[in-house]
Amino acid sequence: PSAQANGADLMEGVMAEVNKAGAAENVTNEVAEDEKAEEADVKTEAEENVTNDVAEDNKTEEEHVKAETEDNVTNEVAKDKVEEEDVKAETKDNVTDEVAEDKKIVEADVKAEANENVTNEV
């Protein structure tokens, strides 16, 4: 074999090694890209989970606040009804007392008039 043929063989061998190295580098890059993509997916999924957890927590908190508000409103309405009943009862008592007082006054007036009539007749 000539030096030229040896050189060609050598060059061919070098090129084969370069191609192997390039292929290995491509595989390494693909693996790295796959890992990055996987990490990005995991990170995105984790962020979505956190977002969902926060949303669920907020929703739960809103529901608690809503329920508590409804309880407070119910209690306020109940208190108002009790107060209303108290006012009604008190008003009824006052009316009853006034009627009783009016009756006493009328009775006293009738008695006084009767006494006056008796005195005038005597």
Jmol script that loads the backbone (N, CA, C; Angstrom):
load data "model"
ATOM      1  N   PRO A   1       0.847  -1.201   0.000  1.00  0.00           N
ATOM      2  CA  PRO A   1       0.000   0.000   0.000  1.00  0.00           C
ATOM      3  C   PRO A   1       0.876   1.242   0.000  1.00  0.00           C
ATOM      4  N   SER A   2       0.343   2.218  -0.669  1.00  0.00           N
ATOM      5  CA  SER A   2       1.090   3.463  -0.784  1.00  0.00           C
ATOM      6  C   SER A   2       0.819   4.322   0.428  1.00  0.00           C
ATOM      7  N   ALA A   3       1.637   5.344   0.564  1.00  0.00           N
ATOM      8  CA  ALA A   3       1.475   6.277   1.680  1.00  0.00           C
ATOM      9  C   ALA A   3       0.144   6.978   1.547  1.00  0.00           C
ATOM     10  N   GLN A   4      -0.241   7.209   0.287  1.00  0.00           N
ATOM     11  CA  GLN A   4      -1.509   7.899   0.044  1.00  0.00           C
ATOM     12  C   GLN A   4      -2.668   7.022   0.509  1.00  0.00           C
ATOM     13  N   ALA A   5      -2.610   5.749   0.214  1.00  0.00           N
ATOM     14  CA  ALA A   5      -3.653   4.821   0.625  1.00  0.00           C
ATOM     15  C   ALA A   5      -3.690   4.732   2.145  1.00  0.00           C
ATOM     16  N   ASN A   6      -2.474   4.668   2.762  1.00  0.00           N
ATOM     17  CA  ASN A   6      -2.410   4.637   4.223  1.00  0.00           C
ATOM     18  C   ASN A   6      -3.007   5.899   4.810  1.00  0.00           C
ATOM     19  N   GLY A   7      -2.703   7.022   4.156  1.00  0.00           N
ATOM     20  CA  GLY A   7      -3.243   8.304   4.621  1.00  0.00           C
ATOM     21  C   GLY A   7      -4.756   8.326   4.507  1.00  0.00           C
ATOM     22  N   ALA A   8      -5.261   7.763   3.397  1.00  0.00           N
ATOM     23  CA  ALA A   8      -6.710   7.720   3.182  1.00  0.00           C
ATOM     24  C   ALA A   8      -7.365   6.824   4.228  1.00  0.00           C
ATOM     25  N   ASP A   9      -6.702   5.673   4.482  1.00  0.00           N
ATOM     26  CA  ASP A   9      -7.231   4.759   5.508  1.00  0.00           C
ATOM     27  C   ASP A   9      -7.235   5.429   6.878  1.00  0.00           C
ATOM     28  N   LEU A  10      -6.158   6.127   7.136  1.00  0.00           N
ATOM     29  CA  LEU A  10      -6.027   6.818   8.423  1.00  0.00           C
ATOM     30  C   LEU A  10      -7.117   7.889   8.536  1.00  0.00           C
ATOM     31  N   MET A  11      -7.301   8.626   7.463  1.00  0.00           N
ATOM     32  CA  MET A  11      -8.298   9.696   7.446  1.00  0.00           C
ATOM     33  C   MET A  11      -9.694   9.117   7.621  1.00  0.00           C
ATOM     34  N   GLU A  12      -9.907   7.991   6.958  1.00  0.00           N
ATOM     35  CA  GLU A  12     -11.198   7.323   7.068  1.00  0.00           C
ATOM     36  C   GLU A  12     -11.435   6.866   8.507  1.00  0.00           C
ATOM     37  N   GLY A  13     -10.401   6.343   9.122  1.00  0.00           N
ATOM     38  CA  GLY A  13     -10.497   5.904  10.518  1.00  0.00           C
ATOM     39  C   GLY A  13     -10.764   7.085  11.444  1.00  0.00           C
ATOM     40  N   VAL A  14     -10.056   8.183  11.185  1.00  0.00           N
ATOM     41  CA  VAL A  14     -10.260   9.397  12.012  1.00  0.00           C
ATOM     42  C   VAL A  14     -11.689   9.896  11.846  1.00  0.00           C
ATOM     43  N   MET A  15     -12.152   9.940  10.593  1.00  0.00           N
ATOM     44  CA  MET A  15     -13.507  10.421  10.327  1.00  0.00           C
ATOM     45  C   MET A  15     -14.551   9.520  11.003  1.00  0.00           C
ATOM     46  N   ALA A  16     -14.290   8.220  10.992  1.00  0.00           N
ATOM     47  CA  ALA A  16     -15.199   7.284  11.644  1.00  0.00           C
ATOM     48  C   ALA A  16     -15.261   7.584  13.140  1.00  0.00           C
ATOM     49  N   GLU A  17     -14.085   7.849  13.738  1.00  0.00           N
ATOM     50  CA  GLU A  17     -14.035   8.177  15.175  1.00  0.00           C
ATOM     51  C   GLU A  17     -14.758   9.504  15.446  1.00  0.00           C
ATOM     52  N   VAL A  18     -14.518  10.468  14.543  1.00  0.00           N
ATOM     53  CA  VAL A  18     -15.190  11.771  14.697  1.00  0.00           C
ATOM     54  C   VAL A  18     -16.696  11.575  14.609  1.00  0.00           C
ATOM     55  N   ASN A  19     -17.131  10.773  13.649  1.00  0.00           N
ATOM     56  CA  ASN A  19     -18.565  10.513  13.506  1.00  0.00           C
ATOM     57  C   ASN A  19     -19.136   9.815  14.736  1.00  0.00           C
ATOM     58  N   LYS A  20     -18.370   8.846  15.264  1.00  0.00           N
ATOM     59  CA  LYS A  20     -18.793   8.154  16.487  1.00  0.00           C
ATOM     60  C   LYS A  20     -18.919   9.147  17.631  1.00  0.00           C
ATOM     61  N   ALA A  21     -17.894  10.001  17.749  1.00  0.00           N
ATOM     62  CA  ALA A  21     -17.897  10.997  18.822  1.00  0.00           C
ATOM     63  C   ALA A  21     -19.082  11.949  18.640  1.00  0.00           C
ATOM     64  N   GLY A  22     -19.320  12.331  17.392  1.00  0.00           N
ATOM     65  CA  GLY A  22     -20.455  13.222  17.104  1.00  0.00           C
ATOM     66  C   GLY A  22     -21.775  12.560  17.445  1.00  0.00           C
ATOM     67  N   ALA A  23     -21.876  11.283  17.085  1.00  0.00           N
ATOM     68  CA  ALA A  23     -23.101  10.546  17.382  1.00  0.00           C
ATOM     69  C   ALA A  23     -23.291  10.421  18.892  1.00  0.00           C
ATOM     70  N   ALA A  24     -22.193  10.138  19.586  1.00  0.00           N
ATOM     71  CA  ALA A  24     -22.255  10.032  21.050  1.00  0.00           C
ATOM     72  C   ALA A  24     -22.658  11.377  21.649  1.00  0.00           C
ATOM     73  N   GLU A  25     -22.097  12.444  21.101  1.00  0.00           N
ATOM     74  CA  GLU A  25     -22.443  13.790  21.595  1.00  0.00           C
ATOM     75  C   GLU A  25     -23.911  14.088  21.328  1.00  0.00           C
ATOM     76  N   ASN A  26     -24.400  13.682  20.148  1.00  0.00           N
ATOM     77  CA  ASN A  26     -25.814  13.885  19.833  1.00  0.00           C
ATOM     78  C   ASN A  26     -26.707  13.137  20.808  1.00  0.00           C
ATOM     79  N   VAL A  27     -26.323  11.902  21.120  1.00  0.00           N
ATOM     80  CA  VAL A  27     -27.085  11.100  22.086  1.00  0.00           C
ATOM     81  C   VAL A  27     -27.062  11.794  23.441  1.00  0.00           C
ATOM     82  N   THR A  28     -25.872  12.253  23.838  1.00  0.00           N
ATOM     83  CA  THR A  28     -25.740  12.946  25.128  1.00  0.00           C
ATOM     84  C   THR A  28     -26.622  14.189  25.138  1.00  0.00           C
ATOM     85  N   ASN A  29     -26.602  14.957  24.052  1.00  0.00           N
ATOM     86  CA  ASN A  29     -27.436  16.161  23.972  1.00  0.00           C
ATOM     87  C   ASN A  29     -28.918  15.827  24.019  1.00  0.00           C
ATOM     88  N   GLU A  30     -29.300  14.746  23.314  1.00  0.00           N
ATOM     89  CA  GLU A  30     -30.704  14.336  23.328  1.00  0.00           C
ATOM     90  C   GLU A  30     -31.132  13.921  24.724  1.00  0.00           C
ATOM     91  N   VAL A  31     -30.254  13.173  25.404  1.00  0.00           N
ATOM     92  CA  VAL A  31     -30.562  12.752  26.783  1.00  0.00           C
ATOM     93  C   VAL A  31     -30.705  13.987  27.668  1.00  0.00           C
ATOM     94  N   ALA A  32     -29.766  14.936  27.506  1.00  0.00           N
ATOM     95  CA  ALA A  32     -29.815  16.157  28.303  1.00  0.00           C
ATOM     96  C   ALA A  32     -31.106  16.930  28.023  1.00  0.00           C
ATOM     97  N   GLU A  33     -31.465  17.029  26.732  1.00  0.00           N
ATOM     98  CA  GLU A  33     -32.703  17.726  26.366  1.00  0.00           C
ATOM     99  C   GLU A  33     -33.920  17.011  26.935  1.00  0.00           C
ATOM    100  N   ASP A  34     -33.905  15.677  26.847  1.00  0.00           N
ATOM    101  CA  ASP A  34     -35.016  14.902  27.409  1.00  0.00           C
ATOM    102  C   ASP A  34     -35.136  15.149  28.914  1.00  0.00           C
ATOM    103  N   GLU A  35     -33.972  15.158  29.592  1.00  0.00           N
ATOM    104  CA  GLU A  35     -33.982  15.385  31.040  1.00  0.00           C
ATOM    105  C   GLU A  35     -34.512  16.780  31.356  1.00  0.00           C
ATOM    106  N   LYS A  36     -34.082  17.779  30.560  1.00  0.00           N
ATOM    107  CA  LYS A  36     -34.563  19.145  30.781  1.00  0.00           C
ATOM    108  C   LYS A  36     -36.076  19.212  30.567  1.00  0.00           C
ATOM    109  N   ALA A  37     -36.522  18.558  29.494  1.00  0.00           N
ATOM    110  CA  ALA A  37     -37.957  18.558  29.196  1.00  0.00           C
ATOM    111  C   ALA A  37     -38.728  17.884  30.328  1.00  0.00           C
ATOM    112  N   GLU A  38     -38.194  16.766  30.818  1.00  0.00           N
ATOM    113  CA  GLU A  38     -38.829  16.045  31.920  1.00  0.00           C
ATOM    114  C   GLU A  38     -38.864  16.918  33.173  1.00  0.00           C
ATOM    115  N   GLU A  39     -37.743  17.583  33.470  1.00  0.00           N
ATOM    116  CA  GLU A  39     -37.676  18.480  34.635  1.00  0.00           C
ATOM    117  C   GLU A  39     -38.704  19.604  34.481  1.00  0.00           C
ATOM    118  N   ALA A  40     -38.782  20.156  33.263  1.00  0.00           N
ATOM    119  CA  ALA A  40     -39.742  21.245  33.009  1.00  0.00           C
ATOM    120  C   ALA A  40     -41.169  20.748  33.218  1.00  0.00           C
ATOM    121  N   ASP A  41     -41.461  19.526  32.732  1.00  0.00           N
ATOM    122  CA  ASP A  41     -42.797  18.951  32.914  1.00  0.00           C
ATOM    123  C   ASP A  41     -43.111  18.752  34.392  1.00  0.00           C
ATOM    124  N   VAL A  42     -42.135  18.206  35.112  1.00  0.00           N
ATOM    125  CA  VAL A  42     -42.325  17.961  36.551  1.00  0.00           C
ATOM    126  C   VAL A  42     -42.546  19.286  37.271  1.00  0.00           C
ATOM    127  N   LYS A  43     -41.738  20.291  36.908  1.00  0.00           N
ATOM    128  CA  LYS A  43     -41.853  21.606  37.530  1.00  0.00           C
ATOM    129  C   LYS A  43     -43.229  22.214  37.233  1.00  0.00           C
ATOM    130  N   THR A  44     -43.642  22.114  35.971  1.00  0.00           N
ATOM    131  CA  THR A  44     -44.953  22.649  35.577  1.00  0.00           C
ATOM    132  C   THR A  44     -46.063  21.944  36.339  1.00  0.00           C
ATOM    133  N   GLU A  45     -45.953  20.619  36.415  1.00  0.00           N
ATOM    134  CA  GLU A  45     -46.975  19.850  37.127  1.00  0.00           C
ATOM    135  C   GLU A  45     -47.003  20.236  38.602  1.00  0.00           C
ATOM    136  N   ALA A  46     -45.822  20.410  39.191  1.00  0.00           N
ATOM    137  CA  ALA A  46     -45.744  20.811  40.602  1.00  0.00           C
ATOM    138  C   ALA A  46     -46.388  22.183  40.797  1.00  0.00           C
ATOM    139  N   GLU A  47     -46.100  23.100  39.866  1.00  0.00           N
ATOM    140  CA  GLU A  47     -46.686  24.443  39.954  1.00  0.00           C
ATOM    141  C   GLU A  47     -48.203  24.372  39.814  1.00  0.00           C
ATOM    142  N   GLU A  48     -48.676  23.515  38.891  1.00  0.00           N
ATOM    143  CA  GLU A  48     -50.118  23.356  38.722  1.00  0.00           C
ATOM    144  C   GLU A  48     -50.744  22.799  39.994  1.00  0.00           C
ATOM    145  N   ASN A  49     -50.055  21.819  40.612  1.00  0.00           N
ATOM    146  CA  ASN A  49     -50.564  21.246  41.862  1.00  0.00           C
ATOM    147  C   ASN A  49     -50.636  22.300  42.951  1.00  0.00           C
ATOM    148  N   VAL A  50     -49.591  23.111  43.041  1.00  0.00           N
ATOM    149  CA  VAL A  50     -49.575  24.179  44.050  1.00  0.00           C
ATOM    150  C   VAL A  50     -50.709  25.153  43.765  1.00  0.00           C
ATOM    151  N   THR A  51     -50.862  25.519  42.495  1.00  0.00           N
ATOM    152  CA  THR A  51     -51.942  26.443  42.113  1.00  0.00           C
ATOM    153  C   THR A  51     -53.299  25.854  42.474  1.00  0.00           C
ATOM    154  N   ASN A  52     -53.468  24.561  42.159  1.00  0.00           N
ATOM    155  CA  ASN A  52     -54.737  23.902  42.495  1.00  0.00           C
ATOM    156  C   ASN A  52     -54.950  23.848  44.006  1.00  0.00           C
ATOM    157  N   ASP A  53     -53.881  23.541  44.747  1.00  0.00           N
ATOM    158  CA  ASP A  53     -53.993  23.508  46.209  1.00  0.00           C
ATOM    159  C   ASP A  53     -54.390  24.872  46.746  1.00  0.00           C
ATOM    160  N   VAL A  54     -53.742  25.908  46.225  1.00  0.00           N
ATOM    161  CA  VAL A  54     -54.061  27.277  46.671  1.00  0.00           C
ATOM    162  C   VAL A  54     -55.508  27.597  46.330  1.00  0.00           C
ATOM    163  N   ALA A  55     -55.920  27.238  45.106  1.00  0.00           N
ATOM    164  CA  ALA A  55     -57.304  27.501  44.686  1.00  0.00           C
ATOM    165  C   ALA A  55     -58.279  26.759  45.592  1.00  0.00           C
ATOM    166  N   GLU A  56     -57.968  25.492  45.893  1.00  0.00           N
ATOM    167  CA  GLU A  56     -58.837  24.707  46.775  1.00  0.00           C
ATOM    168  C   GLU A  56     -58.879  25.318  48.169  1.00  0.00           C
ATOM    169  N   ASP A  57     -57.705  25.724  48.680  1.00  0.00           N
ATOM    170  CA  ASP A  57     -57.652  26.353  50.006  1.00  0.00           C
ATOM    171  C   ASP A  57     -58.481  27.629  50.024  1.00  0.00           C
ATOM    172  N   ASN A  58     -58.332  28.439  48.960  1.00  0.00           N
ATOM    173  CA  ASN A  58     -59.100  29.683  48.883  1.00  0.00           C
ATOM    174  C   ASN A  58     -60.594  29.402  48.829  1.00  0.00           C
ATOM    175  N   LYS A  59     -60.951  28.385  48.042  1.00  0.00           N
ATOM    176  CA  LYS A  59     -62.361  28.020  47.912  1.00  0.00           C
ATOM    177  C   LYS A  59     -62.905  27.557  49.265  1.00  0.00           C
ATOM    178  N   THR A  60     -62.131  26.703  49.941  1.00  0.00           N
ATOM    179  CA  THR A  60     -62.540  26.206  51.255  1.00  0.00           C
ATOM    180  C   THR A  60     -62.688  27.367  52.228  1.00  0.00           C
ATOM    181  N   GLU A  61     -61.712  28.268  52.213  1.00  0.00           N
ATOM    182  CA  GLU A  61     -61.748  29.447  53.094  1.00  0.00           C
ATOM    183  C   GLU A  61     -62.975  30.296  52.790  1.00  0.00           C
ATOM    184  N   GLU A  62     -63.251  30.500  51.480  1.00  0.00           N
ATOM    185  CA  GLU A  62     -64.426  31.281  51.076  1.00  0.00           C
ATOM    186  C   GLU A  62     -65.704  30.615  51.579  1.00  0.00           C
ATOM    187  N   GLU A  63     -65.746  29.270  51.463  1.00  0.00           N
ATOM    188  CA  GLU A  63     -66.931  28.549  51.915  1.00  0.00           C
ATOM    189  C   GLU A  63     -67.108  28.685  53.423  1.00  0.00           C
ATOM    190  N   HIS A  64     -65.986  28.626  54.173  1.00  0.00           N
ATOM    191  CA  HIS A  64     -66.068  28.802  55.629  1.00  0.00           C
ATOM    192  C   HIS A  64     -66.570  30.199  55.967  1.00  0.00           C
ATOM    193  N   VAL A  65     -66.006  31.184  55.280  1.00  0.00           N
ATOM    194  CA  VAL A  65     -66.411  32.572  55.536  1.00  0.00           C
ATOM    195  C   VAL A  65     -67.885  32.753  55.191  1.00  0.00           C
ATOM    196  N   LYS A  66     -68.287  32.169  54.049  1.00  0.00           N
ATOM    197  CA  LYS A  66     -69.683  32.263  53.616  1.00  0.00           C
ATOM    198  C   LYS A  66     -70.606  31.621  54.659  1.00  0.00           C
ATOM    199  N   ALA A  67     -70.225  30.416  55.107  1.00  0.00           N
ATOM    200  CA  ALA A  67     -71.039  29.703  56.103  1.00  0.00           C
ATOM    201  C   ALA A  67     -71.104  30.504  57.401  1.00  0.00           C
ATOM    202  N   GLU A  68     -69.956  31.052  57.798  1.00  0.00           N
ATOM    203  CA  GLU A  68     -69.909  31.841  59.036  1.00  0.00           C
ATOM    204  C   GLU A  68     -70.774  33.089  58.888  1.00  0.00           C
ATOM    205  N   THR A  69     -70.703  33.710  57.724  1.00  0.00           N
ATOM    206  CA  THR A  69     -71.512  34.908  57.463  1.00  0.00           C
ATOM    207  C   THR A  69     -72.990  34.558  57.519  1.00  0.00           C
ATOM    208  N   GLU A  70     -73.345  33.415  56.895  1.00  0.00           N
ATOM    209  CA  GLU A  70     -74.748  32.984  56.929  1.00  0.00           C
ATOM    210  C   GLU A  70     -75.198  32.719  58.360  1.00  0.00           C
ATOM    211  N   ASP A  71     -74.318  32.096  59.169  1.00  0.00           N
ATOM    212  CA  ASP A  71     -74.644  31.863  60.582  1.00  0.00           C
ATOM    213  C   ASP A  71     -74.869  33.189  61.293  1.00  0.00           C
ATOM    214  N   ASN A  72     -73.957  34.146  61.029  1.00  0.00           N
ATOM    215  CA  ASN A  72     -74.082  35.454  61.673  1.00  0.00           C
ATOM    216  C   ASN A  72     -75.379  36.147  61.260  1.00  0.00           C
ATOM    217  N   VAL A  73     -75.703  36.060  59.970  1.00  0.00           N
ATOM    218  CA  VAL A  73     -76.944  36.672  59.486  1.00  0.00           C
ATOM    219  C   VAL A  73     -78.133  35.992  60.149  1.00  0.00           C
ATOM    220  N   THR A  74     -78.084  34.658  60.207  1.00  0.00           N
ATOM    221  CA  THR A  74     -79.176  33.905  60.846  1.00  0.00           C
ATOM    222  C   THR A  74     -79.319  34.334  62.309  1.00  0.00           C
ATOM    223  N   ASN A  75     -78.177  34.449  63.000  1.00  0.00           N
ATOM    224  CA  ASN A  75     -78.214  34.868  64.405  1.00  0.00           C
ATOM    225  C   ASN A  75     -78.759  36.286  64.542  1.00  0.00           C
ATOM    226  N   GLU A  76     -78.358  37.174  63.637  1.00  0.00           N
ATOM    227  CA  GLU A  76     -78.858  38.553  63.668  1.00  0.00           C
ATOM    228  C   GLU A  76     -80.368  38.565  63.462  1.00  0.00           C
ATOM    229  N   VAL A  77     -80.833  37.784  62.482  1.00  0.00           N
ATOM    230  CA  VAL A  77     -82.266  37.728  62.190  1.00  0.00           C
ATOM    231  C   VAL A  77     -83.005  37.185  63.413  1.00  0.00           C
ATOM    232  N   ALA A  78     -82.441  36.141  64.017  1.00  0.00           N
ATOM    233  CA  ALA A  78     -83.069  35.559  65.212  1.00  0.00           C
ATOM    234  C   ALA A  78     -83.119  36.588  66.337  1.00  0.00           C
ATOM    235  N   LYS A  79     -82.014  37.310  66.536  1.00  0.00           N
ATOM    236  CA  LYS A  79     -81.985  38.355  67.582  1.00  0.00           C
ATOM    237  C   LYS A  79     -83.033  39.420  67.299  1.00  0.00           C
ATOM    238  N   ASP A  80     -83.099  39.831  66.017  1.00  0.00           N
ATOM    239  CA  ASP A  80     -84.075  40.855  65.639  1.00  0.00           C
ATOM    240  C   ASP A  80     -85.496  40.378  65.930  1.00  0.00           C
ATOM    241  N   LYS A  81     -85.766  39.092  65.639  1.00  0.00           N
ATOM    242  CA  LYS A  81     -87.100  38.552  65.900  1.00  0.00           C
ATOM    243  C   LYS A  81     -87.403  38.564  67.400  1.00  0.00           C
ATOM    244  N   VAL A  82     -86.415  38.164  68.195  1.00  0.00           N
ATOM    245  CA  VAL A  82     -86.597  38.156  69.649  1.00  0.00           C
ATOM    246  C   VAL A  82     -86.870  39.570  70.131  1.00  0.00           C
ATOM    247  N   GLU A  83     -86.072  40.526  69.634  1.00  0.00           N
ATOM    248  CA  GLU A  83     -86.273  41.920  70.024  1.00  0.00           C
ATOM    249  C   GLU A  83     -87.658  42.401  69.609  1.00  0.00           C
ATOM    250  N   GLU A  84     -88.056  42.005  68.400  1.00  0.00           N
ATOM    251  CA  GLU A  84     -89.373  42.391  67.887  1.00  0.00           C
ATOM    252  C   GLU A  84     -90.471  41.838  68.796  1.00  0.00           C
ATOM    253  N   GLU A  85     -90.314  40.562  69.190  1.00  0.00           N
ATOM    254  CA  GLU A  85     -91.294  39.944  70.088  1.00  0.00           C
ATOM    255  C   GLU A  85     -91.311  40.655  71.435  1.00  0.00           C
ATOM    256  N   ASP A  86     -90.125  41.015  71.942  1.00  0.00           N
ATOM    257  CA  ASP A  86     -90.041  41.742  73.213  1.00  0.00           C
ATOM    258  C   ASP A  86     -90.758  43.078  73.109  1.00  0.00           C
ATOM    259  N   VAL A  87     -90.515  43.777  72.004  1.00  0.00           N
ATOM    260  CA  VAL A  87     -91.157  45.082  71.806  1.00  0.00           C
ATOM    261  C   VAL A  87     -92.668  44.900  71.725  1.00  0.00           C
ATOM    262  N   LYS A  88     -93.112  43.863  70.985  1.00  0.00           N
ATOM    263  CA  LYS A  88     -94.553  43.604  70.879  1.00  0.00           C
ATOM    264  C   LYS A  88     -95.149  43.341  72.259  1.00  0.00           C
ATOM    265  N   ALA A  89     -94.470  42.475  73.015  1.00  0.00           N
ATOM    266  CA  ALA A  89     -94.974  42.116  74.348  1.00  0.00           C
ATOM    267  C   ALA A  89     -95.017  43.345  75.246  1.00  0.00           C
ATOM    268  N   GLU A  90     -93.960  44.148  75.169  1.00  0.00           N
ATOM    269  CA  GLU A  90     -93.896  45.354  75.998  1.00  0.00           C
ATOM    270  C   GLU A  90     -95.004  46.327  75.592  1.00  0.00           C
ATOM    271  N   THR A  91     -95.209  46.461  74.292  1.00  0.00           N
ATOM    272  CA  THR A  91     -96.265  47.349  73.793  1.00  0.00           C
ATOM    273  C   THR A  91     -97.620  46.862  74.277  1.00  0.00           C
ATOM    274  N   LYS A  92     -97.820  45.536  74.212  1.00  0.00           N
ATOM    275  CA  LYS A  92     -99.075  44.942  74.669  1.00  0.00           C
ATOM    276  C   LYS A  92     -99.290  45.231  76.154  1.00  0.00           C
ATOM    277  N   ASP A  93     -98.200  45.057  76.938  1.00  0.00           N
ATOM    278  CA  ASP A  93     -98.284  45.341  78.375  1.00  0.00           C
ATOM    279  C   ASP A  93     -98.654  46.802  78.604  1.00  0.00           C
ATOM    280  N   ASN A  94     -97.990  47.689  77.842  1.00  0.00           N
ATOM    281  CA  ASN A  94     -98.266  49.118  78.008  1.00  0.00           C
ATOM    282  C   ASN A  94     -99.714  49.443  77.656  1.00  0.00           C
ATOM    283  N   VAL A  95    -100.210  48.851  76.573  1.00  0.00           N
ATOM    284  CA  VAL A  95    -101.604  49.085  76.175  1.00  0.00           C
ATOM    285  C   VAL A  95    -102.527  48.556  77.261  1.00  0.00           C
ATOM    286  N   THR A  96    -102.218  47.354  77.750  1.00  0.00           N
ATOM    287  CA  THR A  96    -103.048  46.763  78.806  1.00  0.00           C
ATOM    288  C   THR A  96    -103.052  47.665  80.036  1.00  0.00           C
ATOM    289  N   ASP A  97    -101.865  48.145  80.419  1.00  0.00           N
ATOM    290  CA  ASP A  97    -101.761  49.036  81.578  1.00  0.00           C
ATOM    291  C   ASP A  97    -102.558  50.315  81.355  1.00  0.00           C
ATOM    292  N   GLU A  98    -102.458  50.863  80.135  1.00  0.00           N
ATOM    293  CA  GLU A  98    -103.187  52.101  79.840  1.00  0.00           C
ATOM    294  C   GLU A  98    -104.687  51.875  79.904  1.00  0.00           C
ATOM    295  N   VAL A  99    -105.141  50.747  79.358  1.00  0.00           N
ATOM    296  CA  VAL A  99    -106.572  50.424  79.412  1.00  0.00           C
ATOM    297  C   VAL A  99    -107.002  50.286  80.855  1.00  0.00           C
ATOM    298  N   ALA A 100    -106.200  49.607  81.665  1.00  0.00           N
ATOM    299  CA  ALA A 100    -106.528  49.422  83.080  1.00  0.00           C
ATOM    300  C   ALA A 100    -106.598  50.779  83.782  1.00  0.00           C
ATOM    301  N   GLU A 101    -105.618  51.632  83.484  1.00  0.00           N
ATOM    302  CA  GLU A 101    -105.612  52.968  84.106  1.00  0.00           C
ATOM    303  C   GLU A 101    -106.849  53.759  83.668  1.00  0.00           C
ATOM    304  N   ASP A 102    -107.153  53.677  82.361  1.00  0.00           N
ATOM    305  CA  ASP A 102    -108.329  54.390  81.869  1.00  0.00           C
ATOM    306  C   ASP A 102    -109.592  53.887  82.560  1.00  0.00           C
ATOM    307  N   LYS A 103    -109.687  52.545  82.743  1.00  0.00           N
ATOM    308  CA  LYS A 103    -110.857  51.973  83.418  1.00  0.00           C
ATOM    309  C   LYS A 103    -110.957  52.494  84.846  1.00  0.00           C
ATOM    310  N   LYS A 104    -109.815  52.534  85.534  1.00  0.00           N
ATOM    311  CA  LYS A 104    -109.805  53.028  86.925  1.00  0.00           C
ATOM    312  C   LYS A 104    -110.264  54.475  86.977  1.00  0.00           C
ATOM    313  N   ILE A 105    -109.754  55.264  86.022  1.00  0.00           N
ATOM    314  CA  ILE A 105    -110.132  56.686  85.994  1.00  0.00           C
ATOM    315  C   ILE A 105    -111.628  56.808  85.745  1.00  0.00           C
ATOM    316  N   VAL A 106    -112.118  56.052  84.767  1.00  0.00           N
ATOM    317  CA  VAL A 106    -113.557  56.102  84.461  1.00  0.00           C
ATOM    318  C   VAL A 106    -114.349  55.647  85.668  1.00  0.00           C
ATOM    319  N   GLU A 107    -113.940  54.570  86.320  1.00  0.00           N
ATOM    320  CA  GLU A 107    -114.636  54.071  87.513  1.00  0.00           C
ATOM    321  C   GLU A 107    -114.619  55.119  88.614  1.00  0.00           C
ATOM    322  N   ALA A 108    -113.455  55.748  88.790  1.00  0.00           N
ATOM    323  CA  ALA A 108    -113.332  56.777  89.829  1.00  0.00           C
ATOM    324  C   ALA A 108    -114.253  57.948  89.497  1.00  0.00           C
ATOM    325  N   ASP A 109    -114.288  58.333  88.218  1.00  0.00           N
ATOM    326  CA  ASP A 109    -115.162  59.434  87.808  1.00  0.00           C
ATOM    327  C   ASP A 109    -116.628  59.076  88.044  1.00  0.00           C
ATOM    328  N   VAL A 110    -116.997  57.834  87.692  1.00  0.00           N
ATOM    329  CA  VAL A 110    -118.378  57.384  87.882  1.00  0.00           C
ATOM    330  C   VAL A 110    -118.721  57.392  89.363  1.00  0.00           C
ATOM    331  N   LYS A 111    -117.800  56.896  90.200  1.00  0.00           N
ATOM    332  CA  LYS A 111    -118.039  56.877  91.649  1.00  0.00           C
ATOM    333  C   LYS A 111    -118.193  58.295  92.174  1.00  0.00           C
ATOM    334  N   ALA A 112    -117.293  59.149  91.725  1.00  0.00           N
ATOM    335  CA  ALA A 112    -117.341  60.531  92.205  1.00  0.00           C
ATOM    336  C   ALA A 112    -118.650  61.189  91.786  1.00  0.00           C
ATOM    337  N   GLU A 113    -119.039  60.921  90.548  1.00  0.00           N
ATOM    338  CA  GLU A 113    -120.288  61.506  90.067  1.00  0.00           C
ATOM    339  C   GLU A 113    -121.475  60.935  90.829  1.00  0.00           C
ATOM    340  N   ALA A 114    -121.407  59.647  91.098  1.00  0.00           N
ATOM    341  CA  ALA A 114    -122.495  59.022  91.854  1.00  0.00           C
ATOM    342  C   ALA A 114    -122.555  59.618  93.259  1.00  0.00           C
ATOM    343  N   ASN A 115    -121.400  59.793  93.867  1.00  0.00           N
ATOM    344  CA  ASN A 115    -121.344  60.386  95.211  1.00  0.00           C
ATOM    345  C   ASN A 115    -121.888  61.814  95.178  1.00  0.00           C
ATOM    346  N   GLU A 116    -121.530  62.506  94.105  1.00  0.00           N
ATOM    347  CA  GLU A 116    -121.990  63.887  93.971  1.00  0.00           C
ATOM    348  C   GLU A 116    -123.509  63.929  93.824  1.00  0.00           C
ATOM    349  N   ASN A 117    -123.986  62.976  93.025  1.00  0.00           N
ATOM    350  CA  ASN A 117    -125.448  62.926  92.828  1.00  0.00           C
ATOM    351  C   ASN A 117    -126.159  62.595  94.134  1.00  0.00           C
ATOM    352  N   VAL A 118    -125.603  61.682  94.884  1.00  0.00           N
ATOM    353  CA  VAL A 118    -126.203  61.299  96.160  1.00  0.00           C
ATOM    354  C   VAL A 118    -126.176  62.497  97.074  1.00  0.00           C
ATOM    355  N   THR A 119    -125.040  63.199  97.100  1.00  0.00           N
ATOM    356  CA  THR A 119    -124.914  64.367  97.969  1.00  0.00           C
ATOM    357  C   THR A 119    -125.901  65.430  97.542  1.00  0.00           C
ATOM    358  N   ASN A 120    -126.045  65.630  96.270  1.00  0.00           N
ATOM    359  CA  ASN A 120    -126.990  66.651  95.790  1.00  0.00           C
ATOM    360  C   ASN A 120    -128.440  66.270  96.122  1.00  0.00           C
ATOM    361  N   GLU A 121    -128.741  64.997  96.068  1.00  0.00           N
ATOM    362  CA  GLU A 121    -130.098  64.556  96.350  1.00  0.00           C
ATOM    363  C   GLU A 121    -130.420  64.670  97.843  1.00  0.00           C
ATOM    364  N   VAL A 122    -129.423  64.485  98.650  1.00  0.00           N
ATOM    365  CA  VAL A 122    -129.641  64.502 100.099  1.00  0.00           C
ATOM    366  C   VAL A 122    -129.744  65.938 100.496  1.00  0.00           C
TER     367      VAL A 122
END
end "model"
wireframe off; spacefill off
backbone 0.3
color backbone group
